[in-house]
Amino acid sequence: MADLKHEFDIMVLGAGLVGVATAIALKLKGHRVMLLEQGKVGGERAGLGLAAWDSRIYALSPGNVAWLEQLGVWPLLDAERVCAVDSMRIWGDDGAALELDAYAANLASLSVIVEGSRLQQALLARLMSLDVPVNDEISIDGVDWNPENVVLHAANGGTYAAPLLVGADGAYSWLRAQADITLRRHDYAQMGVVANFACEHPHQSQACQWFRGNDVLAWLPLPQQHISIVWSVDNARAQALMALDADTLAQEVAAAGQHRLGRLMLVTPAQAFPLAMQETSSLVKPGLALVGDAAHLVHPLAGQGVNLGFRDVQALAEAVSGKQARRLPGDIFVLRRYERARKADMMSMRLLTHGLSMLYARPIPWVRMLRNEGMKCLNRMPALKKQLVHYAVI
């Protein structure tokens, strides 16, 4: 392979949150890593001004926050722009409520809310400090799946080779298609409308969620008496919300949330993204591992998409770097360890989010009664609630 211009142990394609985290984690394990991106690294959101609020936010589990601390990423975030979630209240569609509390579960927090652009900037800063080579805005013409090396061919004539290629290139992954990995997709015919608001009353670090049939609204606390919302609604309703002026949208969101925080004021333009569930036939093939949205998509009602992706990275880094990894990182026996390690987590999250979505989408009276009585019953069982909380914070 002497004619190759660029050779590495592992190449990562995709410079979103999960892709950059993958490059950092593998570099810290001692691998020669390169990050490639077919667009500008960081994208538009990474260019937001420091004062601007990003409407795409993430609720990171305490386990993933601890992992980001180990990577040296978390200390690079502005502590004044992250917000811990101390409690959460969830309402069913007949007034049934479920209350979850970090203190009752002997935890410091249920999750930590961070803006996507700021987390991206912190990840990129850490990547640069590790001198990981980055090639962005690259145009890739094709890929050769050789027995010992995967070779990417760039449009400019350059070639890039490594025993392992990590696909972190999103829900519409080009690499997944090139590898002929099939996909099962369920479109919810819904969109998630996201926006940030300033609140009249303090949110007390509490997250709120309302299940109202096929309509799910989440309020997530942000610093400086702000909240971020994710409103999952059918496509027509999403378009109607997006067409509202700032004051009318704020009034709609406040009313849907029972005016719990008083008057709201829009501080970021609303955005909307389609909702779908995706399941791949495989996470790996010789020389390839999929992570993040390239590997799976789940409904956002549990806010677990990026958490799943970060746990993918941890499992992959362990599989290709642990004491048992005596083979090349792209060896299928090594990669099968990664796939096995992720199956249970991915399946349980997919069943939870899809199951809840389908359960609340059913207008049948007896189904409605059962789901709300179940919520009331769970709220009266502190030991089970504590167990559920501990599962969610991994």
N, C-alpha and C positions, 0 to 999 in steps of 0.2 A: 504493500500500500504506500510505497514511497512517493508516488506521484500526487498524493493528496496534499492540498495546501494547508488544511487545518485538521488536526487530530486531537481528540479529547477523550476522557473516560466516559463522560455523560454530557449530552446536549439536551437542553430544555427549550421547547418551542412554545412560546406564549409568555408574555411579560405582565400578566395581570397579577392580582394578589397571590394566588396559589402558585403561579409559575415562578415569580421572584422568590417566594418563600422556599420553593423547591431548590432553586439554585443556591440559595444561602445555606440551607440545611445540608445539602450534599457537599458543598465546598468545606463546611465545617467538619465533615466526616473524612476529609482528606482527598476527595476526588478532584480531578481536573475537570472543571465544569465550564460550559459556555451557554449563555442565554441568547436566544434568537427570537425576534419578533417581526412579523410581516407588516406591522404598522409602527408608528412612533411609540417608543417605550414610554409608558406612563399615560399615554392618551390625553384626552382633553381634560379629564378631571384632575390629573396631576398638575395641571397648569392653573388651577384655581388660585385666586389670591388668598393670602393667609387669613384675611378677615372674613372671607366668604364662607357660607355654610354649604356643605355638600348634601344634596337631598338623598344620595345613596349612602346609607349607613349600615353598619353591621353590629349584631349583638354577639360578641365573642364569649364563648364559654370560659370559665376560670381556668380550665385545663389548657386551653389554647393560649390564653394570656400568659400563663406560666411558661409555656413552650416558647412564645415570642420573646419573653424575657431571657430565656436561655440562649436564643439566637442572637441576642443583642439588639433586637429591633424595638422592643417596647420602651426602653429608656429614651429613644429618639423621638417619641411622641410628646406633644405638648400636654402635660397633665391637666391643664385647664380646659382642654377640649375633648376629654373623655368623661364618661359618666357611668358610675356603677348603678346597676339595678338592684335595689334592696328588696323589693317585693313586686308581686305581680297579681293582678286581679283579672279573672276571666269570667265573662257573662255568657250564658246560653241564650236561646231565643225566647225564653218565657220568664226571664228574671233570675234563673238559677245562677249561682256564682261560686267560683272556686278561687280561694286565696292561697297564694304561695309566698313564703317569707324566708329570706336567707337566714335570719337570726334563729328562727324555729328549727331550721335544718343544720344549725351550727356551722354556717358558711359566712364568709366575708361578703359575698354578693352572689346573685343568681347569674348575672352576666355583666359584661362591660360594653357600653355603646361607644363606637368610634366611627368617625366619618371615613368613607372609602378613600377619598383623595389624600387624607392625612396619613392613613395607614400605608397607602401606596408610596408616598414620599419617604416615609420612614424605612420601608423595605428597600427602596432603591438606594437610599443613603447607606444602609448597611451593606448592600451588595457592592457598592462602589468602594467602600472601605476594605473589602476583602479582595479587591482587584480581580473580580470575576469579569472576563471579557464579555461584552455585549455587542451584538450586531442587530440593530433595529432597522426598520423599513426595508428588510431584505425581501426579495422576491424569489420564491423557491419554485423551481420548475418540476422537480420530481424527486423520488426517493428510491434507493436500491436497498432491499433487505438482504444483505449478504450474511453468511453464516457467522462471522465474527465481528463485522462492522456494519452499522447502518450508515449509508452515505446520502447526504442531502446535496442536491445540485441547485445552485443559485443561478438566476438569470444572467448574472454578469460573468458566468463561467467559473466562479469559485466553487469548491467542493468542501464539505464539512463531514467528518466521520467520527464515530464513537461506537463502542459496543452497545450503548444504551441511549435511546432517544425517549425523552419524557414528553408526552403530549399534554400540554396545559393550555391548549389553544381554544378553549371555550365550548359552548353547547353545540356549535356547528363545526366542530373540529375537522379541519382539513386532514390532519394526520390519521384520525380514526377512519375516515373514508379511504385514504390511501392504503390502510392496513386491512381493508375489507372486514372491519368489525361491524356487525350489524347492530341495529338500534331499535328498541321498542319505545314509541313515544305516545303519550296521552296529552292531548291539548285540552285544557280546561275551558276554552272559549271565554277566558277571563283575562283581565289585565291587573297588574299591581300598580296602583297610583301612589306615588311617593312625593312627599313635600315636607318642609319644615315650618314650624310656627313658633312665634313668641306667645307665651301664655300670661293671662291675667293673674292666675293663682299659682303658687309653687306646686310642682308635681311630686315633691317628696321622694324622688328617686323611685317612683312606682311606674311600672309598665302596665298598660291596660289592653285588653282584647275583648272584642264583642263578636260573637257568632250570631249572625242574623240570617239564617237560611244559607243561601249561596253567597252571601255577602259577609266578608270578614274584615274587620277594622282593627288595626293595632296602633296604639300610641306608645312610643318609646321615649324615655326621658333623655334629654340632652342638657349640657351645662347651660348656665346663664338663663335659667327659666325658659328653656325652649323644649319642644318635643319634635320628633320625627314621626310621620305616619306612614303606614303601608295599608292601603285600602284595596282589598281584592274584590273586584266586582266584574259583572259581565261586560263584554266589549262595548255594548251600546252605552251602558251607564258610565264606563270609563271615559268614552269620548265626550259624553255630556259634562262630566266633571272637569275634564281638561279644557272645555270651552268656557267655563265660568271665569268671571273676573276675580281678582284676588279677594275682595271683601266677601263676595257671595260664596266662594269656595271655603273660606274660613268659617262662615256661618254654617255651611253644610256639615263641615267636619266637627264643629263644636256641638251641633245638634245631635249628630250621630253618636257622639261620645257623651251624651246626656249632660252637656255643659259642665263636666266635672272640673275643668280648669278655667271656667269663666270665659271671657272673650279671648279669641285667638286672632293672631295677625300673621299673615303669610310672609315668610322671610326668604323663601326660595321658590322659583317657579316650579309648578308641578310637572312631574314626568311620569310616563307610564311604560310598562314593559309586559310582554305576553307571558302568561303562566302555563307551564307544561311540566309533566313528569317524563323523564327519560331514563331508560335502563339499557345498558350495553350488554351484548352477548358475552363479552369478556373484557377484562381490564388490561390484559397483556397479550402479547405474542412475542416470539423471539426478537429481542432488540427493541421492544416498545412497551412502555407502561403509560396508562392514562391516569390522570389525576384531575380533581376538581370537576368543573362543569363538563369537561370532555368525557368524564367517566360516569357522571350521574347528574340528574336534575331532580329536585323535589319541590313540592309546593312551599311557598315562603311562610305559611301560617305559623310554623314553629321557629322560623328564623335560623335554620340550621345549615343552609347551603355552604357558606364559606367555612363553617366549623367542620363539616364533613370533608371539605377539600384539604384543610390543614391537617386533619387526622390521616388523610391519604398520604400526605407528604411524610409525616412521622413514620408511618408504617413502611413506606417505600425506602426511606433513608435507613431504617433499621434492617430491612431485608437485604439491601445491597451492601451494607457496611458492617453488619454484625459479625461476630466471631465465626458463625457458620457460613458466611459468604466467602467461600474459597474459590468460587468460579468467577468468570467475567460478569459484570453487573447486568449485561443483557441476556445472560443464560436463562432459558425458560424455567429451569428448576429453581433459580433464584427468584424470578419474577412470580412464579406460582405461590411462593411464600407470601409475597405482598398481597396477591389476590385473595388468598385464603384469610389473611389477617383482616381484610376489609369487608368480607361478605356479610357477616352478622350485623355490623354497624349500619351498613348501607341498606340492608334489607329491612331492619327494624325501623329506620327513619323513613324509608319509603312507605312502609305499611302504615306507620303512624300518621304521616302527613296526608297521604292519599285517602286513608280510611276516614280520618276526621273530615276531610273535604267532602267526601261522598256521603258521610253520615249526616252532615248538616245541610247538604244540598237536597235531601229528600223531604218533601212537604207532607209526607204521610203522618197523620195525627199520632198514631201509636209509636212511630219511630221518634217523633218529636218528644213525646212524653218520656220514653225510655232514656234518650240522650240527656235530657234535663234532670231526670231523677238520678241518673248515674252521676252527673256532676255534683248534685246536692249530697249524694251518699259519699263520694270521694272527699268532699270538703269536710265531712265529719270524721275522717280517718287520718289523724295526724301522722301516724307511723307510715302509712302508705304514701302520703304526700311527701314525706321526707325522703322516702325511697325514690320516688319519681324525680324529685329535685336533684338528688345525687347522681341519677342517671344522666340528667340533662346537662350537668356542669362538667362532664368529662372533657 
